[in-house]
Amino acid sequence: MDLITFDSGEIVRKYQEQDRPDLYHVCLATGDSGADAVHLYDQKDMLGEIYVGPYLTFQPELSFTLIQDGVAGYALAALDTSSFETTLSKEWWPLILEKYSSRSPENFNDREKNLYSYIQNPPLRPKKFVNQYPSHLHIDLLEKAQGRGIGKAMMLLVLETLREQGSKGVHLGMGAKNSRAFTFYTKLGFTLLDKNDQEWTMGLAL
Ligand SMILES: CC(C)(COP(=O)(O)OP(=O)(O)OC[C@H]1O[C@@H](n2cnc3c(N)ncnc32)[C@H](O)[C@@H]1OP(=O)(O)O)[C@@H](O)C(=O)NCCC(=O)NCCS
């Protein structure tokens, strides 16, 4: 069932398992602070397995796919960040770690080594944000789909779905260099909760 239909022909629907490889590609194609990161990684699925796979696997009902001549974007959320993290520590990270441990991580490039460290020791989101904003989300659209109101419509869909499921607030992390995303989230009502050199955290009460 299509959840959103745009006049220009794009649709947003619930995630389907066949979308997974293409959604991992969207993650890579937007993985350098919103810009294409395909040339930066030899391990092409690694970013997707960290930032997309967990949601598709454990929160498929909060995973939405954009279709624009094929898969062109996603919006993903976790309703309860704490229990999501607990599930991933038992059922996701061990599998991903096993996969990459068997691929000679000493030969990874520096970016891949950073991701490998992340998989070895996945950071937990600070309690101070999770208590007030228990849900979190990600959104990424391929360049061809950007700047046409699609991101905003997908965010409103995710926020409404989280609200319906009883969430009292949502937070997100964004790359410190992604000023475009900061403007985008601010226009949707998010406020800055915290920032460091790498990542800014924003939140919205629902
Ligand atoms: C960030 C992103 C999700 C925004 O989605 P989008 O479809 O391009 O944005 P929209 O067209 O829906 O714009 C919504 C609002 O944000 C504003 N906005 C979007 N891009 C902007 C930009 N580059 N500069 C200033 N404002 C911008 C729009 O003007 C619009 O404002 P309005 O509601 O007042 O008209 C999308 O561009 C994207 O996926 N970028 C690459 C990946 C990325 O950076 N993801 C976020 C990681 S944290």
Ligand as a Chemical Component Dictionary entry (heavy atoms), coordinates in Angstrom:
data_LIG
# 
_chem_comp.id                   LIG 
_chem_comp.type                 NON-POLYMER 
_chem_comp.pdbx_formal_charge   0 
_chem_comp.three_letter_code    LIG 
# 
loop_
_chem_comp_atom.comp_id 
_chem_comp_atom.atom_id 
_chem_comp_atom.alt_atom_id 
_chem_comp_atom.type_symbol 
_chem_comp_atom.charge 
_chem_comp_atom.model_Cartn_x 
_chem_comp_atom.model_Cartn_y 
_chem_comp_atom.model_Cartn_z 
_chem_comp_atom.pdbx_ordinal 
LIG C1  C1  C 0 18.372 16.253 4.338 1  
LIG C2  C2  C 0 17.244 15.658 3.464 2  
LIG C3  C3  C 0 16.618 14.468 4.157 3  
LIG C4  C4  C 0 16.181 16.747 3.264 4  
LIG O1  O1  O 0 15.148 16.223 2.428 5  
LIG P1  P1  P 0 14.670 17.049 1.140 6  
LIG O2  O2  O 0 13.607 16.305 0.474 7  
LIG O3  O3  O 0 15.886 17.382 0.336 8  
LIG O4  O4  O 0 14.107 18.380 1.827 9  
LIG P2  P2  P 0 12.705 19.075 1.470 10 
LIG O5  O5  O 0 12.698 19.392 0.012 11 
LIG O6  O6  O 0 11.591 18.241 1.995 12 
LIG O7  O7  O 0 12.824 20.407 2.298 13 
LIG C5  C5  C 0 12.122 20.633 3.520 14 
LIG C6  C6  C 0 12.502 21.968 4.056 15 
LIG O8  O8  O 0 13.916 21.999 4.339 16 
LIG C7  C7  C 0 14.527 23.038 3.588 17 
LIG N1  N1  N 0 15.772 22.573 3.017 18 
LIG C8  C8  C 0 15.997 21.395 2.425 19 
LIG N2  N2  N 0 17.234 21.377 1.916 20 
LIG C9  C9  C 0 17.760 22.605 2.179 21 
LIG C10 C10 C 0 19.007 23.241 1.882 22 
LIG N3  N3  N 0 19.944 22.615 1.161 23 
LIG N4  N4  N 0 19.225 24.483 2.319 24 
LIG C11 C11 C 0 18.286 25.129 3.012 25 
LIG N5  N5  N 0 17.070 24.610 3.295 26 
LIG C12 C12 C 0 16.828 23.359 2.884 27 
LIG C13 C13 C 0 13.591 23.325 2.442 28 
LIG O9  O9  O 0 13.742 24.665 1.987 29 
LIG C14 C14 C 0 12.246 23.071 3.018 30 
LIG O10 O10 O 0 11.797 24.213 3.725 31 
LIG P3  P3  P 0 10.238 24.665 3.642 32 
LIG O11 O11 O 0 9.470  23.557 4.327 33 
LIG O12 O12 O 0 10.222 25.954 4.370 34 
LIG O13 O13 O 0 9.927  24.760 2.195 35 
LIG C15 C15 C 0 17.782 15.233 2.060 36 
LIG O14 O14 O 0 18.231 16.370 1.375 37 
LIG C16 C16 C 0 18.889 14.207 2.130 38 
LIG O15 O15 O 0 18.629 13.026 2.253 39 
LIG N6  N6  N 0 20.141 14.655 2.023 40 
LIG C17 C17 C 0 21.285 13.740 1.960 41 
LIG C18 C18 C 0 21.443 12.882 3.167 42 
LIG C19 C19 C 0 21.380 13.647 4.461 43 
LIG O16 O16 O 0 22.031 14.665 4.639 44 
LIG N7  N7  N 0 20.575 13.102 5.389 45 
LIG C20 C20 C 0 20.477 13.628 6.725 46 
LIG C21 C21 C 0 21.519 13.003 7.549 47 
LIG S1  S1  S 0 21.438 13.567 9.237 48 
# 
loop_
_chem_comp_bond.comp_id 
_chem_comp_bond.atom_id_1 
_chem_comp_bond.atom_id_2 
_chem_comp_bond.value_order 
_chem_comp_bond.pdbx_ordinal 
LIG C1  C2  SING 1  
LIG C2  C3  SING 2  
LIG C2  C4  SING 3  
LIG C2  C15 SING 4  
LIG C4  O1  SING 5  
LIG O1  P1  SING 6  
LIG P1  O2  DOUB 7  
LIG P1  O3  SING 8  
LIG P1  O4  SING 9  
LIG O4  P2  SING 10 
LIG P2  O5  DOUB 11 
LIG P2  O6  SING 12 
LIG P2  O7  SING 13 
LIG O7  C5  SING 14 
LIG C5  C6  SING 15 
LIG C6  O8  SING 16 
LIG C6  C14 SING 17 
LIG O8  C7  SING 18 
LIG C7  N1  SING 19 
LIG C7  C13 SING 20 
LIG N1  C8  SING 21 
LIG N1  C12 SING 22 
LIG C8  N2  DOUB 23 
LIG N2  C9  SING 24 
LIG C9  C10 SING 25 
LIG C9  C12 DOUB 26 
LIG C10 N3  SING 27 
LIG C10 N4  DOUB 28 
LIG N4  C11 SING 29 
LIG C11 N5  DOUB 30 
LIG N5  C12 SING 31 
LIG C13 O9  SING 32 
LIG C13 C14 SING 33 
LIG C14 O10 SING 34 
LIG O10 P3  SING 35 
LIG P3  O11 DOUB 36 
LIG P3  O12 SING 37 
LIG P3  O13 SING 38 
LIG C15 O14 SING 39 
LIG C15 C16 SING 40 
LIG C16 O15 DOUB 41 
LIG C16 N6  SING 42 
LIG N6  C17 SING 43 
LIG C17 C18 SING 44 
LIG C18 C19 SING 45 
LIG C19 O16 DOUB 46 
LIG C19 N7  SING 47 
LIG N7  C20 SING 48 
LIG C20 C21 SING 49 
LIG C21 S1  SING 50 
# 
